[in-house]
Amino acid sequence: MIERLTLLLALCTSLGLPGMHAALGADPVLSNATTAAEADLVDIRQLVPDITLDMRYAGNDNFVGEPIDGYEAARCLLKSPVAQALAEVERDLRKRSMRLRIYDCYRPARAVRHFVEWASDAKDQKTKTRHYPNLDKSELLGDYIAPVSGHSRGATIDLTLQQCDDHAAHCKAIDMGTDFDFFDPRAHTDSKRVSDPQRANRQRMREAMQAAGFQNYLMEWWHYRFEPEPSPETIYDVPIE
């Protein structure tokens, strides 16, 4: 796995991307963990067996258009304290006839490398219309696709809200104004380019997540990081199996 991290650093350097030190604020440590248990990564369904998962990177329905390296199963893994906090959010939402829909959780380092390699391939434009219609693909590197992802530390999650019936069943995704992984200013959490009700929905989710210790990334309404992170300088490359 050290070789993979070295390759990623070399790729980022060749592309003129920010170094890993700059991206994290400190030199990242690639864990030698080879299993989820060794990395203290917990499956959220151990805590909430019926939580809604829509793990986009385990299939073709994502901005790359194919399954992503390291996603061998559609599971949501998180560091144990993060999983506990997310389960708390889900329990509180169900009291209000709402639930979460999860798109991504822990992300192996090899998956991030896959993203960077895809972003550097200018010929592959098959997902442009749906995911980045107003940006040149090269502009995705940096603010949207970083050389090192907080997801690889097991404390970041991508998700949305669902409105349900009085029994927290028969749920439907709430209108947030854009789809997940829509790379555009309209996806900024406080964007004025979406309607007031859509922005209010984003705020409703932000309030629910913040109550459990999650902070939003303002360029992506779906992106939340738990604070304090359990292992802020450690990234993992354990495959999701």
N, C-alpha and C positions, 0 to 999 in steps of 0.2 A: 504493500500500500504506500510505502514511502516513495516508491518509484512513480506511482500515480500522481502524488502531490507534486513531485519534482517536474513531471511532464506538464501538469497544469500551470505551474509557475512559469515554465519556459514558454508555453503557449501564450499566456497572458502578456509576457514580456515581448514576444514577437509581434503581438497585435497592438502593442502600445497601450495596454490597459494598465490601470493602477496596480501596483504591487500588492501582495497579500498583506504586508505590514500596514500599508495605508488603508486597505479595505477593512481590516479588523481593528486597527488601532494598536495592535500588538501582533507579534509573530504567532501564527496559529500553530497548535500542536496537533499533529495527526495521531489520533489514538491508535494503539495496536489491538484494540478490541476486534474480535472476529465474529461475535454473535451479539444479538440484541441484548441478551442478559448481561454480557460483559460490559456493554456500553450503558447499562441501566436504562435501556429503552423499553417502555411499557406499551403494550397494545391498548389503545383507548377502549376497545371493546371488552377488556377485562374489567373495566370499571363501569362502562355503559354498554351492555351487550347489543342494544338495538339502536345505537347512535347511527345517523345517516352518513354513509360514506359515498363519495363520488370522486374517487382517487384518479384524477385525470392523467397523471403521468404513467400509470400502469397500463394504459391503453393508447388508442390513436387520437382521442379527443383532447388535444392539447396544441400549443402553439408550434411545436416541432412537427406534429402530425404522425407520430409513431411512438411506441413504448420507449421509455427513457431508461438508459443504463442504470442498473441497480434496483429497478422496480420490478421484482419478480412476483409480487403479490400486491393486491389492492388493500393494504393495511395502513393504519395510522399509528405510527410509533412516536413516542415522545419521552423525554426524560421524566422520571417518576413524579417530581413535584409539579411539572407542567401538566401532565395527564390528570393529576388530582385536581388542579385548578380548572382545567377544561371541563371535567366532569361536574364541578360545582356550577359552572356557567350553564351547562345543559340542564341540571336539576332546577336552577332558578328560572330558566326560560320556560320550562314545562309548566310551571305554576301559572304562567301567563299565556298558555296555549301556543307557545312557540318552541322551536327546536333549531339546532344547528345542522348545517350540511357542510361536510368537510371535504375540501379539495386536495390538500397536501399538508403533511406534517414533517417528520424527519425526512431529510433528503440526503442520500449518500453523496460523498464528494465526487464520485465518478459520474453521477447524474449532472452535477454542476459543470463538469468538464464537457459532457455531451451538449449542454446548453451553449457553452462558449464556442465549441466547434461549429454548432449549427449557426450561431449568430455570425460567424466569420465566413460562412458560405453564401456569398451574394447571389449565387445562381438559384438557390432553393427559396422560392417565393410562394410556395403553394398555400401558406396560411396567412398571407398578407391581408387579404380582404377582411378576414374575420378578426385577426388579432392585432394588426398594426397598420391599418389603412392609411393613416396620415403621417407615418414616419418612414424614413429610409431604414432599412434593416440594420445598417451600421450604427444607427442612433440607439439601438436597444442595449448595446454594451455600455455598462456603467450604472445608470439609474435603475434600469429594469433587469438586466442580466449582469450580475456581479461575478468576478472571478472566484470569490469565496462567498458562500451563502450562509446566513444565520440559520437557515433550515438544517444545515449539516451539524449544528450544535444541539439539535433536538429540543429547541425551546421556541420555535417559530411555527406558526400555523396559518394556512389560508382557508377561509371559510365564508359562509354566508348564513343568513337567517331564513327560517321557514315559518309560515303561519299555518297553524293547525286548528283542528276543531277543539271542542271543550275537553276532549279526552286525550289531547296531545297526539292525535292520530290524523290520518288523511291530510298530510301536510303538503304545502306548495311553497316553492321558493319565493321570497319577497322581492319585489322589483327594486334593484339597486341602481338602475340606470345604464349599466353595462354588464357584459358577461365577465366571468373570471378571466384573468390574464388578457385583458384588453389594454394594450399599451398605448395610452392616449391621455391627454389632460382631463378628458371626461371621467376617467377612472380615479382621479385624485379625490380623496375622501370629501373634501369641502368644495369640490368643483361647483361653480355657478352655471356650468353648461348642462346640468341635469335639472330636472324639475324639483320643486320644493318638497313634494312627497318623497321622491327618491332620495334626496339629501337627508331628509328626516329619518328614513329607514336606515341609512348608513350611521346616523348619529345614535339611533336606538341600539344598533349592534355595538357601536363603540362604547356606549355607556355600560352595556351588559358585560363586555369583555374587560373594561377597565376596572370594574368592581371586583374582578378576580385577579388583577395584577397584570393584565395584558395591555401593551401599548401598540397603537396603530402606526403603520408606515404611511405617511400622508399622501404618497404618490399612488397607493394601491388600497382601495377601500377594504379589500379582503384580507390584508396581510397584518398579522399581529405577532408580537414577541413578548414572551413572559419575562417579567423583571421582579427580582434579580435572577439572571440566568444561572442555572446550576453549574454549568461548566463553560464560562464565557470565552475561554481561549482554546478550547478543544473542539476539533471537528472529527467526524466519524465517517468511515467508508464501509460500514457494515451493510451488505445488501438487504433489501426488504424481501423476506422469504415467507 
